[in-house]
């Protein structure tokens, strides 16, 4: 498998969603996470940037005639 921009974007999206879920779960369980708001904002930015990367790197198909 060759790593292209789409693959990298999908890996970043999946891992960022997982990290954000772990942070939110820790906060819901009452664990104090230092820098949690900063980490959640950072994961949100990574998710949005990765989604843009996936959208623009996916080849477009020709419209039907």
mmCIF file of the N, C-alpha and C atoms, coordinates in Angstrom:
data_MODEL
# 
_entry.id   MODEL 
# 
loop_
_atom_site.group_PDB 
_atom_site.id 
_atom_site.type_symbol 
_atom_site.label_atom_id 
_atom_site.label_alt_id 
_atom_site.label_comp_id 
_atom_site.label_asym_id 
_atom_site.label_entity_id 
_atom_site.label_seq_id 
_atom_site.pdbx_PDB_ins_code 
_atom_site.Cartn_x 
_atom_site.Cartn_y 
_atom_site.Cartn_z 
_atom_site.occupancy 
_atom_site.B_iso_or_equiv 
_atom_site.pdbx_formal_charge 
_atom_site.auth_seq_id 
_atom_site.auth_comp_id 
_atom_site.auth_asym_id 
_atom_site.auth_atom_id 
_atom_site.pdbx_PDB_model_num 
ATOM 1   N N  . UNK A 1 1  ? 0.844   -1.180 0.000   1.00 0.00 ? 1  UNK A N  1 
ATOM 2   C CA . UNK A 1 1  ? 0.000   0.000  0.000   1.00 0.00 ? 1  UNK A CA 1 
ATOM 3   C C  . UNK A 1 1  ? 0.887   1.241  0.000   1.00 0.00 ? 1  UNK A C  1 
ATOM 4   N N  . UNK A 1 2  ? 0.536   2.162  -0.847  1.00 0.00 ? 2  UNK A N  1 
ATOM 5   C CA . UNK A 1 2  ? 1.295   3.392  -0.950  1.00 0.00 ? 2  UNK A CA 1 
ATOM 6   C C  . UNK A 1 2  ? 0.594   4.492  -0.154  1.00 0.00 ? 2  UNK A C  1 
ATOM 7   N N  . UNK A 1 3  ? 1.373   5.234  0.613   1.00 0.00 ? 3  UNK A N  1 
ATOM 8   C CA . UNK A 1 3  ? 0.797   6.307  1.430   1.00 0.00 ? 3  UNK A CA 1 
ATOM 9   C C  . UNK A 1 3  ? 0.633   7.553  0.572   1.00 0.00 ? 3  UNK A C  1 
ATOM 10  N N  . UNK A 1 4  ? -0.614  7.957  0.374   1.00 0.00 ? 4  UNK A N  1 
ATOM 11  C CA . UNK A 1 4  ? -0.886  9.200  -0.329  1.00 0.00 ? 4  UNK A CA 1 
ATOM 12  C C  . UNK A 1 4  ? -1.582  10.145 0.641   1.00 0.00 ? 4  UNK A C  1 
ATOM 13  N N  . UNK A 1 5  ? -1.959  11.315 0.161   1.00 0.00 ? 5  UNK A N  1 
ATOM 14  C CA . UNK A 1 5  ? -2.570  12.311 1.043   1.00 0.00 ? 5  UNK A CA 1 
ATOM 15  C C  . UNK A 1 5  ? -3.900  11.829 1.624   1.00 0.00 ? 5  UNK A C  1 
ATOM 16  N N  . UNK A 1 6  ? -4.656  11.062 0.858   1.00 0.00 ? 6  UNK A N  1 
ATOM 17  C CA . UNK A 1 6  ? -5.936  10.565 1.353   1.00 0.00 ? 6  UNK A CA 1 
ATOM 18  C C  . UNK A 1 6  ? -5.729  9.605  2.524   1.00 0.00 ? 6  UNK A C  1 
ATOM 19  N N  . UNK A 1 7  ? -4.758  8.698  2.397   1.00 0.00 ? 7  UNK A N  1 
ATOM 20  C CA . UNK A 1 7  ? -4.487  7.742  3.473   1.00 0.00 ? 7  UNK A CA 1 
ATOM 21  C C  . UNK A 1 7  ? -4.014  8.451  4.738   1.00 0.00 ? 7  UNK A C  1 
ATOM 22  N N  . UNK A 1 8  ? -3.126  9.401  4.572   1.00 0.00 ? 8  UNK A N  1 
ATOM 23  C CA . UNK A 1 8  ? -2.617  10.150 5.726   1.00 0.00 ? 8  UNK A CA 1 
ATOM 24  C C  . UNK A 1 8  ? -3.748  10.934 6.390   1.00 0.00 ? 8  UNK A C  1 
ATOM 25  N N  . UNK A 1 9  ? -4.608  11.555 5.587   1.00 0.00 ? 9  UNK A N  1 
ATOM 26  C CA . UNK A 1 9  ? -5.739  12.295 6.136   1.00 0.00 ? 9  UNK A CA 1 
ATOM 27  C C  . UNK A 1 9  ? -6.686  11.408 6.910   1.00 0.00 ? 9  UNK A C  1 
ATOM 28  N N  . UNK A 1 10 ? -6.968  10.214 6.378   1.00 0.00 ? 10 UNK A N  1 
ATOM 29  C CA . UNK A 1 10 ? -7.871  9.298  7.072   1.00 0.00 ? 10 UNK A CA 1 
ATOM 30  C C  . UNK A 1 10 ? -7.279  8.802  8.388   1.00 0.00 ? 10 UNK A C  1 
ATOM 31  N N  . UNK A 1 11 ? -5.975  8.537  8.399   1.00 0.00 ? 11 UNK A N  1 
ATOM 32  C CA . UNK A 1 11 ? -5.317  8.113  9.641   1.00 0.00 ? 11 UNK A CA 1 
ATOM 33  C C  . UNK A 1 11 ? -5.364  9.240  10.670  1.00 0.00 ? 11 UNK A C  1 
ATOM 34  N N  . UNK A 1 12 ? -5.103  10.478 10.238  1.00 0.00 ? 12 UNK A N  1 
ATOM 35  C CA . UNK A 1 12 ? -5.152  11.617 11.160  1.00 0.00 ? 12 UNK A CA 1 
ATOM 36  C C  . UNK A 1 12 ? -6.557  11.841 11.707  1.00 0.00 ? 12 UNK A C  1 
ATOM 37  N N  . UNK A 1 13 ? -7.566  11.693 10.863  1.00 0.00 ? 13 UNK A N  1 
ATOM 38  C CA . UNK A 1 13 ? -8.944  11.869 11.329  1.00 0.00 ? 13 UNK A CA 1 
ATOM 39  C C  . UNK A 1 13 ? -9.286  10.813 12.376  1.00 0.00 ? 13 UNK A C  1 
ATOM 40  N N  . UNK A 1 14 ? -8.982  9.565  12.068  1.00 0.00 ? 14 UNK A N  1 
ATOM 41  C CA . UNK A 1 14 ? -9.311  8.483  12.998  1.00 0.00 ? 14 UNK A CA 1 
ATOM 42  C C  . UNK A 1 14 ? -8.594  8.594  14.326  1.00 0.00 ? 14 UNK A C  1 
ATOM 43  N N  . UNK A 1 15 ? -7.313  8.908  14.273  1.00 0.00 ? 15 UNK A N  1 
ATOM 44  C CA . UNK A 1 15 ? -6.564  9.006  15.528  1.00 0.00 ? 15 UNK A CA 1 
ATOM 45  C C  . UNK A 1 15 ? -6.980  10.240 16.332  1.00 0.00 ? 15 UNK A C  1 
ATOM 46  N N  . UNK A 1 16 ? -7.298  11.335 15.660  1.00 0.00 ? 16 UNK A N  1 
ATOM 47  C CA . UNK A 1 16 ? -7.719  12.539 16.380  1.00 0.00 ? 16 UNK A CA 1 
ATOM 48  C C  . UNK A 1 16 ? -9.071  12.346 17.054  1.00 0.00 ? 16 UNK A C  1 
ATOM 49  N N  . UNK A 1 17 ? -9.980  11.668 16.371  1.00 0.00 ? 17 UNK A N  1 
ATOM 50  C CA . UNK A 1 17 ? -11.286 11.383 16.986  1.00 0.00 ? 17 UNK A CA 1 
ATOM 51  C C  . UNK A 1 17 ? -11.111 10.465 18.188  1.00 0.00 ? 17 UNK A C  1 
ATOM 52  N N  . UNK A 1 18 ? -10.205 9.492  18.082  1.00 0.00 ? 18 UNK A N  1 
ATOM 53  C CA . UNK A 1 18 ? -9.954  8.591  19.210  1.00 0.00 ? 18 UNK A CA 1 
ATOM 54  C C  . UNK A 1 18 ? -9.372  9.348  20.400  1.00 0.00 ? 18 UNK A C  1 
ATOM 55  N N  . UNK A 1 19 ? -8.408  10.212 20.156  1.00 0.00 ? 19 UNK A N  1 
ATOM 56  C CA . UNK A 1 19 ? -7.795  10.990 21.237  1.00 0.00 ? 19 UNK A CA 1 
ATOM 57  C C  . UNK A 1 19 ? -8.816  11.916 21.882  1.00 0.00 ? 19 UNK A C  1 
ATOM 58  N N  . UNK A 1 20 ? -9.647  12.574 21.069  1.00 0.00 ? 20 UNK A N  1 
ATOM 59  C CA . UNK A 1 20 ? -10.675 13.455 21.623  1.00 0.00 ? 20 UNK A CA 1 
ATOM 60  C C  . UNK A 1 20 ? -11.668 12.664 22.469  1.00 0.00 ? 20 UNK A C  1 
ATOM 61  N N  . UNK A 1 21 ? -12.026 11.477 22.025  1.00 0.00 ? 21 UNK A N  1 
ATOM 62  C CA . UNK A 1 21 ? -12.935 10.630 22.806  1.00 0.00 ? 21 UNK A CA 1 
ATOM 63  C C  . UNK A 1 21 ? -12.340 10.199 24.129  1.00 0.00 ? 21 UNK A C  1 
ATOM 64  N N  . UNK A 1 22 ? -11.059 9.883  24.137  1.00 0.00 ? 22 UNK A N  1 
ATOM 65  C CA . UNK A 1 22 ? -10.396 9.487  25.384  1.00 0.00 ? 22 UNK A CA 1 
ATOM 66  C C  . UNK A 1 22 ? -10.347 10.662 26.359  1.00 0.00 ? 22 UNK A C  1 
ATOM 67  N N  . UNK A 1 23 ? -10.054 11.864 25.851  1.00 0.00 ? 23 UNK A N  1 
ATOM 68  C CA . UNK A 1 23 ? -10.011 13.048 26.713  1.00 0.00 ? 23 UNK A CA 1 
ATOM 69  C C  . UNK A 1 23 ? -11.393 13.332 27.303  1.00 0.00 ? 23 UNK A C  1 
ATOM 70  N N  . UNK A 1 24 ? -12.426 13.267 26.467  1.00 0.00 ? 24 UNK A N  1 
ATOM 71  C CA . UNK A 1 24 ? -13.790 13.526 26.952  1.00 0.00 ? 24 UNK A CA 1 
ATOM 72  C C  . UNK A 1 24 ? -14.205 12.465 27.959  1.00 0.00 ? 24 UNK A C  1 
ATOM 73  N N  . UNK A 1 25 ? -13.858 11.202 27.704  1.00 0.00 ? 25 UNK A N  1 
ATOM 74  C CA . UNK A 1 25 ? -14.199 10.138 28.654  1.00 0.00 ? 25 UNK A CA 1 
ATOM 75  C C  . UNK A 1 25 ? -13.499 10.345 29.989  1.00 0.00 ? 25 UNK A C  1 
ATOM 76  N N  . UNK A 1 26 ? -12.245 10.757 29.946  1.00 0.00 ? 26 UNK A N  1 
ATOM 77  C CA . UNK A 1 26 ? -11.523 11.007 31.197  1.00 0.00 ? 26 UNK A CA 1 
ATOM 78  C C  . UNK A 1 26 ? -12.158 12.159 31.971  1.00 0.00 ? 26 UNK A C  1 
ATOM 79  N N  . UNK A 1 27 ? -12.572 13.198 31.246  1.00 0.00 ? 27 UNK A N  1 
ATOM 80  C CA . UNK A 1 27 ? -13.233 14.327 31.925  1.00 0.00 ? 27 UNK A CA 1 
ATOM 81  C C  . UNK A 1 27 ? -14.577 13.901 32.527  1.00 0.00 ? 27 UNK A C  1 
ATOM 82  N N  . UNK A 1 28 ? -15.324 13.061 31.823  1.00 0.00 ? 28 UNK A N  1 
ATOM 83  C CA . UNK A 1 28 ? -16.612 12.587 32.340  1.00 0.00 ? 28 UNK A CA 1 
ATOM 84  C C  . UNK A 1 28 ? -16.447 11.687 33.564  1.00 0.00 ? 28 UNK A C  1 
ATOM 85  N N  . UNK A 1 29 ? -15.318 10.993 33.647  1.00 0.00 ? 29 UNK A N  1 
ATOM 86  C CA . UNK A 1 29 ? -15.063 10.138 34.806  1.00 0.00 ? 29 UNK A CA 1 
ATOM 87  C C  . UNK A 1 29 ? -14.505 10.928 35.978  1.00 0.00 ? 29 UNK A C  1 
ATOM 88  N N  . UNK A 1 30 ? -14.278 12.207 35.792  1.00 0.00 ? 30 UNK A N  1 
ATOM 89  C CA . UNK A 1 30 ? -13.829 13.055 36.888  1.00 0.00 ? 30 UNK A CA 1 
ATOM 90  C C  . UNK A 1 30 ? -12.328 13.173 37.014  1.00 0.00 ? 30 UNK A C  1 
ATOM 91  N N  . UNK A 1 31 ? -11.603 12.721 36.031  1.00 0.00 ? 31 UNK A N  1 
ATOM 92  C CA . UNK A 1 31 ? -10.146 12.814 36.060  1.00 0.00 ? 31 UNK A CA 1 
ATOM 93  C C  . UNK A 1 31 ? -9.752  14.200 35.564  1.00 0.00 ? 31 UNK A C  1 
ATOM 94  N N  . UNK A 1 32 ? -8.905  14.865 36.305  1.00 0.00 ? 32 UNK A N  1 
ATOM 95  C CA . UNK A 1 32 ? -8.440  16.186 35.891  1.00 0.00 ? 32 UNK A CA 1 
ATOM 96  C C  . UNK A 1 32 ? -7.359  16.023 34.824  1.00 0.00 ? 32 UNK A C  1 
ATOM 97  N N  . UNK A 1 33 ? -7.621  16.572 33.656  1.00 0.00 ? 33 UNK A N  1 
ATOM 98  C CA . UNK A 1 33 ? -6.666  16.506 32.548  1.00 0.00 ? 33 UNK A CA 1 
ATOM 99  C C  . UNK A 1 33 ? -6.127  17.915 32.334  1.00 0.00 ? 33 UNK A C  1 
ATOM 100 N N  . UNK A 1 34 ? -4.831  18.080 32.611  1.00 0.00 ? 34 UNK A N  1 
ATOM 101 C CA . UNK A 1 34 ? -4.227  19.401 32.422  1.00 0.00 ? 34 UNK A CA 1 
ATOM 102 C C  . UNK A 1 34 ? -4.187  19.738 30.937  1.00 0.00 ? 34 UNK A C  1 
ATOM 103 N N  . UNK A 1 35 ? -4.686  20.896 30.585  1.00 0.00 ? 35 UNK A N  1 
ATOM 104 C CA . UNK A 1 35 ? -4.661  21.334 29.196  1.00 0.00 ? 35 UNK A CA 1 
ATOM 105 C C  . UNK A 1 35 ? -5.720  20.689 28.334  1.00 0.00 ? 35 UNK A C  1 
ATOM 106 N N  . UNK A 1 36 ? -6.779  20.166 28.921  1.00 0.00 ? 36 UNK A N  1 
ATOM 107 C CA . UNK A 1 36 ? -7.820  19.483 28.149  1.00 0.00 ? 36 UNK A CA 1 
ATOM 108 C C  . UNK A 1 36 ? -8.472  20.393 27.107  1.00 0.00 ? 36 UNK A C  1 
ATOM 109 N N  . UNK A 1 37 ? -8.823  21.644 27.442  1.00 0.00 ? 37 UNK A N  1 
ATOM 110 C CA . UNK A 1 37 ? -9.422  22.491 26.400  1.00 0.00 ? 37 UNK A CA 1 
ATOM 111 C C  . UNK A 1 37 ? -8.477  22.714 25.213  1.00 0.00 ? 37 UNK A C  1 
ATOM 112 N N  . UNK A 1 38 ? -7.208  22.935 25.507  1.00 0.00 ? 38 UNK A N  1 
ATOM 113 C CA . UNK A 1 38 ? -6.227  23.118 24.432  1.00 0.00 ? 38 UNK A CA 1 
ATOM 114 C C  . UNK A 1 38 ? -6.104  21.850 23.585  1.00 0.00 ? 38 UNK A C  1 
ATOM 115 N N  . UNK A 1 39 ? -6.074  20.687 24.232  1.00 0.00 ? 39 UNK A N  1 
ATOM 116 C CA . UNK A 1 39 ? -5.965  19.434 23.489  1.00 0.00 ? 39 UNK A CA 1 
ATOM 117 C C  . UNK A 1 39 ? -7.193  19.184 22.627  1.00 0.00 ? 39 UNK A C  1 
ATOM 118 N N  . UNK A 1 40 ? -8.386  19.512 23.143  1.00 0.00 ? 40 UNK A N  1 
ATOM 119 C CA . UNK A 1 40 ? -9.606  19.321 22.350  1.00 0.00 ? 40 UNK A CA 1 
ATOM 120 C C  . UNK A 1 40 ? -9.653  20.276 21.162  1.00 0.00 ? 40 UNK A C  1 
ATOM 121 N N  . UNK A 1 41 ? -9.213  21.501 21.353  1.00 0.00 ? 41 UNK A N  1 
ATOM 122 C CA . UNK A 1 41 ? -9.176  22.450 20.233  1.00 0.00 ? 41 UNK A CA 1 
ATOM 123 C C  . UNK A 1 41 ? -8.151  21.980 19.196  1.00 0.00 ? 41 UNK A C  1 
ATOM 124 N N  . UNK A 1 42 ? -7.018  21.482 19.667  1.00 0.00 ? 42 UNK A N  1 
ATOM 125 C CA . UNK A 1 42 ? -5.993  20.991 18.750  1.00 0.00 ? 42 UNK A CA 1 
ATOM 126 C C  . UNK A 1 42 ? -6.505  19.795 17.941  1.00 0.00 ? 42 UNK A C  1 
ATOM 127 N N  . UNK A 1 43 ? -7.175  18.855 18.582  1.00 0.00 ? 43 UNK A N  1 
ATOM 128 C CA . UNK A 1 43 ? -7.711  17.706 17.849  1.00 0.00 ? 43 UNK A CA 1 
ATOM 129 C C  . UNK A 1 43 ? -8.801  18.143 16.871  1.00 0.00 ? 43 UNK A C  1 
ATOM 130 N N  . UNK A 1 44 ? -9.591  19.139 17.244  1.00 0.00 ? 44 UNK A N  1 
ATOM 131 C CA . UNK A 1 44 ? -10.613 19.648 16.330  1.00 0.00 ? 44 UNK A CA 1 
ATOM 132 C C  . UNK A 1 44 ? -9.972  20.264 15.087  1.00 0.00 ? 44 UNK A C  1 
ATOM 133 N N  . UNK A 1 45 ? -8.909  21.031 15.277  1.00 0.00 ? 45 UNK A N  1 
ATOM 134 C CA . UNK A 1 45 ? -8.211  21.644 14.138  1.00 0.00 ? 45 UNK A CA 1 
ATOM 135 C C  . UNK A 1 45 ? -7.600  20.559 13.251  1.00 0.00 ? 45 UNK A C  1 
ATOM 136 N N  . UNK A 1 46 ? -7.022  19.531 13.854  1.00 0.00 ? 46 UNK A N  1 
ATOM 137 C CA . UNK A 1 46 ? -6.429  18.444 13.073  1.00 0.00 ? 46 UNK A CA 1 
ATOM 138 C C  . UNK A 1 46 ? -7.502  17.697 12.285  1.00 0.00 ? 46 UNK A C  1 
ATOM 139 N N  . UNK A 1 47 ? -8.670  17.476 12.897  1.00 0.00 ? 47 UNK A N  1 
ATOM 140 C CA . UNK A 1 47 ? -9.761  16.796 12.204  1.00 0.00 ? 47 UNK A CA 1 
ATOM 141 C C  . UNK A 1 47 ? -10.223 17.604 11.004  1.00 0.00 ? 47 UNK A C  1 
ATOM 142 N N  . UNK A 1 48 ? -10.405 18.906 11.179  1.00 0.00 ? 48 UNK A N  1 
ATOM 143 C CA . UNK A 1 48 ? -10.870 19.756 10.079  1.00 0.00 ? 48 UNK A CA 1 
ATOM 144 C C  . UNK A 1 48 ? -9.821  19.816 8.970   1.00 0.00 ? 48 UNK A C  1 
ATOM 145 N N  . UNK A 1 49 ? -8.557  19.985 9.327   1.00 0.00 ? 49 UNK A N  1 
ATOM 146 C CA . UNK A 1 49 ? -7.496  20.051 8.310   1.00 0.00 ? 49 UNK A CA 1 
ATOM 147 C C  . UNK A 1 49 ? -7.376  18.721 7.568   1.00 0.00 ? 49 UNK A C  1 
ATOM 148 N N  . UNK A 1 50 ? -7.528  17.611 8.260   1.00 0.00 ? 50 UNK A N  1 
ATOM 149 C CA . UNK A 1 50 ? -7.445  16.305 7.615   1.00 0.00 ? 50 UNK A CA 1 
ATOM 150 C C  . UNK A 1 50 ? -8.635  16.073 6.688   1.00 0.00 ? 50 UNK A C  1 
ATOM 151 N N  . UNK A 1 51 ? -9.817  16.524 7.101   1.00 0.00 ? 51 UNK A N  1 
ATOM 152 C CA . UNK A 1 51 ? -10.985 16.378 6.240   1.00 0.00 ? 51 UNK A CA 1 
ATOM 153 C C  . UNK A 1 51 ? -10.816 17.187 4.958   1.00 0.00 ? 51 UNK A C  1 
ATOM 154 N N  . UNK A 1 52 ? -10.277 18.396 5.067   1.00 0.00 ? 52 UNK A N  1 
ATOM 155 C CA . UNK A 1 52 ? -10.009 19.207 3.876   1.00 0.00 ? 52 UNK A CA 1 
ATOM 156 C C  . UNK A 1 52 ? -8.980  18.520 2.990   1.00 0.00 ? 52 UNK A C  1 
ATOM 157 N N  . UNK A 1 53 ? -7.959  17.925 3.603   1.00 0.00 ? 53 UNK A N  1 
ATOM 158 C CA . UNK A 1 53 ? -6.936  17.202 2.849   1.00 0.00 ? 53 UNK A CA 1 
ATOM 159 C C  . UNK A 1 53 ? -7.548  16.035 2.088   1.00 0.00 ? 53 UNK A C  1 
ATOM 160 N N  . UNK A 1 54 ? -8.437  15.284 2.726   1.00 0.00 ? 54 UNK A N  1 
ATOM 161 C CA . UNK A 1 54 ? -9.073  14.138 2.078   1.00 0.00 ? 54 UNK A CA 1 
ATOM 162 C C  . UNK A 1 54 ? -9.972  14.604 0.942   1.00 0.00 ? 54 UNK A C  1 
ATOM 163 N N  . UNK A 1 55 ? -10.734 15.666 1.162   1.00 0.00 ? 55 UNK A N  1 
ATOM 164 C CA . UNK A 1 55 ? -11.661 16.148 0.135   1.00 0.00 ? 55 UNK A CA 1 
ATOM 165 C C  . UNK A 1 55 ? -10.909 16.614 -1.105  1.00 0.00 ? 55 UNK A C  1 
ATOM 166 N N  . UNK A 1 56 ? -9.836  17.376 -0.915  1.00 0.00 ? 56 UNK A N  1 
ATOM 167 C CA . UNK A 1 56 ? -9.125  17.928 -2.065  1.00 0.00 ? 56 UNK A CA 1 
ATOM 168 C C  . UNK A 1 56 ? -8.155  16.952 -2.708  1.00 0.00 ? 56 UNK A C  1 
ATOM 169 N N  . UNK A 1 57 ? -7.791  15.866 -2.041  1.00 0.00 ? 57 UNK A N  1 
ATOM 170 C CA . UNK A 1 57 ? -6.856  14.922 -2.649  1.00 0.00 ? 57 UNK A CA 1 
ATOM 171 C C  . UNK A 1 57 ? -7.560  13.740 -3.308  1.00 0.00 ? 57 UNK A C  1 
ATOM 172 N N  . UNK A 1 58 ? -8.864  13.609 -3.104  1.00 0.00 ? 58 UNK A N  1 
ATOM 173 C CA . UNK A 1 58 ? -9.611  12.526 -3.735  1.00 0.00 ? 58 UNK A CA 1 
ATOM 174 C C  . UNK A 1 58 ? -9.844  12.874 -5.203  1.00 0.00 ? 58 UNK A C  1 
ATOM 175 N N  . UNK A 1 59 ? -9.502  11.970 -6.114  1.00 0.00 ? 59 UNK A N  1 
ATOM 176 C CA . UNK A 1 59 ? -9.696  12.290 -7.531  1.00 0.00 ? 59 UNK A CA 1 
ATOM 177 C C  . UNK A 1 59 ? -11.181 12.430 -7.871  1.00 0.00 ? 59 UNK A C  1 
ATOM 178 N N  . UNK A 1 60 ? -11.462 13.375 -8.725  1.00 0.00 ? 60 UNK A N  1 
ATOM 179 C CA . UNK A 1 60 ? -12.839 13.616 -9.151  1.00 0.00 ? 60 UNK A CA 1 
ATOM 180 C C  . UNK A 1 60 ? -13.155 12.765 -10.363 1.00 0.00 ? 60 UNK A C  1 
ATOM 181 N N  . UNK A 1 61 ? -14.357 12.241 -10.401 1.00 0.00 ? 61 UNK A N  1 
ATOM 182 C CA . UNK A 1 61 ? -14.772 11.456 -11.563 1.00 0.00 ? 61 UNK A CA 1 
ATOM 183 C C  . UNK A 1 61 ? -15.442 12.382 -12.577 1.00 0.00 ? 61 UNK A C  1 
ATOM 184 N N  . UNK A 1 62 ? -15.415 11.976 -13.805 1.00 0.00 ? 62 UNK A N  1 
ATOM 185 C CA . UNK A 1 62 ? -16.044 12.750 -14.871 1.00 0.00 ? 62 UNK A CA 1 
ATOM 186 C C  . UNK A 1 62 ? -17.559 12.694 -14.728 1.00 0.00 ? 62 UNK A C  1 
ATOM 187 N N  . UNK A 1 63 ? -18.260 13.794 -14.931 1.00 0.00 ? 63 UNK A N  1 
ATOM 188 C CA . UNK A 1 63 ? -19.723 13.745 -14.868 1.00 0.00 ? 63 UNK A CA 1 
ATOM 189 C C  . UNK A 1 63 ? -20.264 12.932 -16.042 1.00 0.00 ? 63 UNK A C  1 
ATOM 190 N N  . UNK A 1 64 ? -21.383 12.252 -15.842 1.00 0.00 ? 64 UNK A N  1 
ATOM 191 C CA . UNK A 1 64 ? -21.948 11.449 -16.947 1.00 0.00 ? 64 UNK A CA 1 
ATOM 192 C C  . UNK A 1 64 ? -22.438 12.360 -18.072 1.00 0.00 ? 64 UNK A C  1 
ATOM 193 N N  . UNK A 1 65 ? -22.380 11.836 -19.270 1.00 0.00 ? 65 UNK A N  1 
ATOM 194 C CA . UNK A 1 65 ? -22.780 12.629 -20.450 1.00 0.00 ? 65 UNK A CA 1 
ATOM 195 C C  . UNK A 1 65 ? -24.285 12.649 -20.603 1.00 0.00 ? 65 UNK A C  1 
# 
